[in-house]
Amino acid sequence: MQVYCTKNHVNSSNNRFCTVCGEPLPLPSGEIIIDRYKIVRQLGQGGYGRTYLAEDMQQSNQFPACIFRYRYSYAIKIFSF
């Protein structure tokens, strides 16, 4: 599967960074981060990274979804709903 950076450079889905410009690539749906969060889809992006809708696999069924911010080298869970 091919993945594109914001400058439309073609990359392999195995890459975390663009092989041409070095930009961080978006996380694919289904990717599991920190052995806990399963990416559902990207919600947006900006100068501070990307924001994703994710499933918290360690939460009960009451609040399985969360907003997840991924900034290049670290991740922050914003809130659950």
Summary of the structure (lengths in Angstrom):
residues: 81
radius of gyration: 13.1
end to end distance: 31.2
largest distance: 42.8
contacts: 209
relative contact order: 0.16
helix: 0%
strand: 52%
